[in-house]
């Protein structure tokens, strides 16, 4: 490889990191209280979201069987246990507000149930979530007032979650994702907002993977890349930027 080519790669990586940092940030207060938290972030444009895909449905059934064959109790799995511990530290009860990956894994553990069929973006990241045992999400980028910030909730904030008809108060100090308009996700990754949800009209995505100390930056980066690959496989689109933000843990 020539030296000029190497500089091009370095410059490209720097541009990607800088672009992602304008899309999502971790508030300094959160970094101090939870230094282990890392977020995989990706921006994808030009997707075509569909109600379902037969190939994706078949893949879901295959992965569900693999996941059910994991005989280690959920509470003893490192990534699941770590998320529950983080919830307790910011004052949320993980028994009533389960981290999203744990909730999906619990559902899939019942052979009479499987992953929900929502749309081809949500189904793709839910599938990747049970594979990796990490919480994941995607927002409609065009509904967001950037950047999205992982921060502690402030006094008198409200939130309207998926399927909710009225806004509910958010306790101050709860760990939330929020943009310049309002809270986008309650209790770290428990419930996404109705305002930012991915629909059949969505064309541009902001994708998230939550992780802590039980997942290295390299592992998180690999999981993020595989997630993006799956989303593009079933929805089309182009990856514009991706990075892992958080401390080097």
C-alpha positions as a Python dict, from the first residue, in 0.01 Angstrom:
ca = {
    (1, 'X'): (0, 0, 0),
    (2, 'X'): (134, 344, -89),
    (3, 'X'): (180, 613, 175),
    (4, 'X'): (-74, 835, -3),
    (5, 'X'): (-332, 555, 6),
    (6, 'X'): (-269, 508, 377),
    (7, 'X'): (-329, 878, 439),
    (8, 'X'): (-657, 854, 247),
    (9, 'X'): (-775, 572, 474),
    (10, 'X'): (-675, 765, 785),
    (11, 'X'): (-853, 1078, 660),
    (12, 'X'): (-1167, 877, 572),
    (13, 'X'): (-1179, 720, 918),
    (14, 'X'): (-1136, 1060, 1081),
    (15, 'X'): (-1420, 1203, 873),
    (16, 'X'): (-1650, 917, 972),
    (17, 'X'): (-1574, 962, 1343),
    (18, 'X'): (-1631, 1336, 1325),
    (19, 'X'): (-1956, 1294, 1135),
    (20, 'X'): (-2093, 1040, 1384),
    (21, 'X'): (-1998, 1266, 1674),
    (22, 'X'): (-2238, 1529, 1535),
    (23, 'X'): (-2518, 1270, 1531),
    (24, 'X'): (-2488, 1115, 1878),
    (25, 'X'): (-2303, 1207, 2197),
    (26, 'X'): (-2270, 1079, 2552),
    (27, 'X'): (-2324, 1354, 2808),
    (28, 'X'): (-2013, 1407, 3026),
    (29, 'X'): (-2218, 1342, 3342),
    (30, 'X'): (-2315, 1001, 3205),
    (31, 'X'): (-1954, 923, 3110),
    (32, 'X'): (-1847, 997, 3466),
    (33, 'X'): (-2122, 790, 3627),
    (34, 'X'): (-2105, 507, 3370),
    (35, 'X'): (-1756, 508, 3218),
    (36, 'X'): (-1811, 160, 3077),
    (37, 'X'): (-2094, 265, 2844),
    (38, 'X'): (-2019, 257, 2472),
    (39, 'X'): (-2251, 314, 2176),
    (40, 'X'): (-2218, 184, 1822),
    (41, 'X'): (-2373, 442, 1589),
    (42, 'X'): (-2442, 425, 1215),
    (43, 'X'): (-2615, 648, 964),
    (44, 'X'): (-2785, 478, 668),
    (45, 'X'): (-2963, 666, 390),
    (46, 'X'): (-3203, 563, 115),
    (47, 'X'): (-3366, 258, 273),
    (48, 'X'): (-3691, 104, 151),
    (49, 'X'): (-3878, -34, 450),
    (50, 'X'): (-4133, -310, 393),
    (51, 'X'): (-4389, -480, 615),
    (52, 'X'): (-4212, -818, 593),
    (53, 'X'): (-3969, -1025, 392),
    (54, 'X'): (-4000, -1402, 352),
    (55, 'X'): (-3624, -1458, 361),
    (56, 'X'): (-3594, -1251, 678),
    (57, 'X'): (-3882, -1442, 836),
    (58, 'X'): (-3703, -1769, 763),
    (59, 'X'): (-3380, -1634, 910),
    (60, 'X'): (-3564, -1529, 1225),
    (61, 'X'): (-3691, -1884, 1279),
    (62, 'X'): (-3338, -2024, 1233),
    (63, 'X'): (-3177, -1782, 1477),
    (64, 'X'): (-3457, -1828, 1732),
    (65, 'X'): (-3376, -2200, 1743),
    (66, 'X'): (-3007, -2127, 1795),
    (67, 'X'): (-3088, -1881, 2074),
    (68, 'X'): (-3322, -2128, 2247),
    (69, 'X'): (-3039, -2381, 2249),
    (70, 'X'): (-2836, -2155, 2479),
    (71, 'X'): (-2904, -2318, 2814),
    (72, 'X'): (-2734, -2059, 3035),
    (73, 'X'): (-3005, -1874, 3235),
    (74, 'X'): (-3058, -1516, 3121),
    (75, 'X'): (-2954, -1375, 3459),
    (76, 'X'): (-2615, -1547, 3427),
    (77, 'X'): (-2529, -1415, 3082),
    (78, 'X'): (-2267, -1138, 3117),
    (79, 'X'): (-2419, -884, 2877),
    (80, 'X'): (-2771, -932, 3012),
    (81, 'X'): (-2652, -912, 3374),
    (82, 'X'): (-2450, -598, 3302),
    (83, 'X'): (-2747, -413, 3153),
    (84, 'X'): (-2962, -504, 3455),
    (85, 'X'): (-2689, -372, 3686),
    (86, 'X'): (-2671, -43, 3492),
    (87, 'X'): (-3050, -4, 3520),
    (88, 'X'): (-3032, -47, 3897),
    (89, 'X'): (-2756, 213, 3924),
    (90, 'X'): (-2966, 488, 3762),
    (91, 'X'): (-3273, 389, 3964),
    (92, 'X'): (-3481, 189, 3715),
    (93, 'X'): (-3618, -152, 3815),
    (94, 'X'): (-3507, -403, 3547),
    (95, 'X'): (-3783, -640, 3655),
    (96, 'X'): (-4060, -403, 3544),
    (97, 'X'): (-3862, -217, 3276),
    (98, 'X'): (-3647, -483, 3115),
    (99, 'X'): (-3352, -385, 2894),
    (100, 'X'): (-3467, -437, 2536),
    (101, 'X'): (-3236, -729, 2453),
    (102, 'X'): (-3340, -917, 2766),
    (103, 'X'): (-3708, -864, 2686),
    (104, 'X'): (-3660, -1009, 2337),
    (105, 'X'): (-3455, -1302, 2466),
    (106, 'X'): (-3720, -1382, 2728),
    (107, 'X'): (-3990, -1380, 2462),
    (108, 'X'): (-3794, -1601, 2223),
    (109, 'X'): (-3714, -1851, 2500),
    (110, 'X'): (-4080, -1952, 2486),
    (111, 'X'): (-4107, -2195, 2192),
    (112, 'X'): (-4469, -2089, 2135),
    (113, 'X'): (-4354, -1734, 2065),
    (114, 'X'): (-4101, -1571, 1837),
    (115, 'X'): (-3977, -1229, 1738),
    (116, 'X'): (-4244, -979, 1647),
    (117, 'X'): (-4298, -889, 1282),
    (118, 'X'): (-4298, -508, 1275),
    (119, 'X'): (-4117, -410, 957),
    (120, 'X'): (-3796, -509, 781),
    (121, 'X'): (-3576, -260, 969),
    (122, 'X'): (-3709, -332, 1319),
    (123, 'X'): (-3712, -707, 1251),
    (124, 'X'): (-3351, -694, 1130),
    (125, 'X'): (-3216, -522, 1441),
    (126, 'X'): (-3429, -730, 1677),
    (127, 'X'): (-3279, -1039, 1517),
    (128, 'X'): (-2927, -904, 1558),
    (129, 'X'): (-3009, -809, 1916),
    (130, 'X'): (-3094, -1163, 2027),
    (131, 'X'): (-2785, -1295, 1847),
    (132, 'X'): (-2548, -1059, 2026),
    (133, 'X'): (-2754, -1014, 2346),
    (134, 'X'): (-2707, -638, 2316),
    (135, 'X'): (-2984, -373, 2299),
    (136, 'X'): (-3031, -215, 1956),
    (137, 'X'): (-3253, 48, 1799),
    (138, 'X'): (-3307, 253, 1485),
    (139, 'X'): (-3471, 593, 1457),
    (140, 'X'): (-3614, 775, 1159),
    (141, 'X'): (-3332, 1025, 1108),
    (142, 'X'): (-3560, 1283, 947),
    (143, 'X'): (-3768, 1312, 1266),
    (144, 'X'): (-3467, 1400, 1481),
    (145, 'X'): (-3324, 1735, 1587),
    (146, 'X'): (-2960, 1637, 1619),
    (147, 'X'): (-2753, 1546, 1803),
    (148, 'X'): (-2910, 1261, 1996),
    (149, 'X'): (-2768, 1270, 2348),
    (150, 'X'): (-2747, 992, 2605),
    (151, 'X'): (-2809, 1192, 2923),
    (152, 'X'): (-2996, 1201, 3250),
    (153, 'X'): (-3359, 1315, 3232),
    (154, 'X'): (-3433, 1665, 3352),
    (155, 'X'): (-3718, 1801, 3562),
    (156, 'X'): (-4063, 1810, 3398),
    (157, 'X'): (-3977, 1610, 3087),
    (158, 'X'): (-4244, 1398, 2920),
    (159, 'X'): (-4242, 1106, 2679),
    (160, 'X'): (-4488, 935, 2445),
    (161, 'X'): (-4378, 579, 2382),
    (162, 'X'): (-4463, 335, 2107),
    (163, 'X'): (-4831, 249, 2128),
    (164, 'X'): (-4905, 516, 2386),
    (165, 'X'): (-5185, 765, 2330),
    (166, 'X'): (-5073, 1018, 2591),
    (167, 'X'): (-4745, 1153, 2722),
    (168, 'X'): (-4610, 1033, 3054),
    (169, 'X'): (-4370, 1211, 3291),
    (170, 'X'): (-4008, 1095, 3296),
    (171, 'X'): (-3844, 1087, 3640),
    (172, 'X'): (-3551, 1325, 3669),
    (173, 'X'): (-3223, 1133, 3673),
    (174, 'X'): (-3341, 846, 3454),
    (175, 'X'): (-3093, 755, 3180),
    (176, 'X'): (-3249, 851, 2845),
    (177, 'X'): (-3172, 913, 2483),
    (178, 'X'): (-3300, 1257, 2380),
    (179, 'X'): (-3269, 1490, 2084),
    (180, 'X'): (-3333, 1865, 2067),
    (181, 'X'): (-3709, 1810, 2084),
    (182, 'X'): (-3776, 1552, 2355),
    (183, 'X'): (-3684, 1215, 2504),
    (184, 'X'): (-3646, 950, 2232),
    (185, 'X'): (-3602, 644, 2455),
    (186, 'X'): (-3680, 587, 2822),
    (187, 'X'): (-3469, 397, 3072),
    (188, 'X'): (-3162, 375, 2846),
    (189, 'X'): (-3307, 124, 2598),
    (190, 'X'): (-3638, 14, 2750),
    (191, 'X'): (-3892, 188, 2524),
    (192, 'X'): (-3857, 403, 2211),
    (193, 'X'): (-4072, 705, 2137),
    (194, 'X'): (-4357, 707, 1892),
    (195, 'X'): (-4225, 1027, 1733),
    (196, 'X'): (-3897, 877, 1610),
    (197, 'X'): (-4014, 527, 1516),
    (198, 'X'): (-3923, 363, 1185),
    (199, 'X'): (-4222, 331, 951),
    (200, 'X'): (-4279, 225, 591),
    (201, 'X'): (-4223, 591, 496),
    (202, 'X'): (-3880, 609, 659),
    (203, 'X'): (-3591, 667, 419),
    (204, 'X'): (-3299, 753, 646),
    (205, 'X'): (-3188, 580, 965),
    (206, 'X'): (-2982, 644, 1274),
    (207, 'X'): (-2889, 307, 1424),
    (208, 'X'): (-2768, 234, 1780),
    (209, 'X'): (-2609, -57, 1965),
    (210, 'X'): (-2567, -24, 2344),
    (211, 'X'): (-2281, -197, 2523),
    (212, 'X'): (-2074, -189, 2839),
    (213, 'X'): (-1758, -337, 2982),
    (214, 'X'): (-1850, -694, 2888),
    (215, 'X'): (-1816, -597, 2521),
    (216, 'X'): (-1487, -464, 2386),
    (217, 'X'): (-1474, -178, 2137),
    (218, 'X'): (-1357, -425, 1873),
    (219, 'X'): (-1646, -660, 1944),
    (220, 'X'): (-1895, -374, 1938),
    (221, 'X'): (-1753, -245, 1611),
    (222, 'X'): (-1790, -590, 1454),
    (223, 'X'): (-2147, -628, 1585),
    (224, 'X'): (-2235, -283, 1446),
    (225, 'X'): (-2094, -371, 1104),
    (226, 'X'): (-2293, -695, 1091),
    (227, 'X'): (-2608, -511, 1193),
    (228, 'X'): (-2562, -252, 918),
    (229, 'X'): (-2497, -529, 667),
    (230, 'X'): (-2823, -702, 766),
    (231, 'X'): (-3028, -384, 752),
    (232, 'X'): (-2895, -300, 405),
    (233, 'X'): (-2947, -660, 289),
    (234, 'X'): (-3320, -642, 358),
    (235, 'X'): (-3388, -270, 312),
    (236, 'X'): (-3130, -139, 67),
    (237, 'X'): (-2964, 191, 143),
    (238, 'X'): (-2611, 321, 181),
    (239, 'X'): (-2395, 348, 492),
    (240, 'X'): (-2285, 710, 532),
    (241, 'X'): (-2102, 694, 864),
    (242, 'X'): (-2036, 463, 1157),
    (243, 'X'): (-1834, 472, 1475),
    (244, 'X'): (-1810, 354, 1833),
    (245, 'X'): (-1836, 636, 2087),
    (246, 'X'): (-1742, 619, 2453),
    (247, 'X'): (-1425, 563, 2646),
    (248, 'X'): (-1158, 317, 2538),
    (249, 'X'): (-1282, 31, 2758),
}
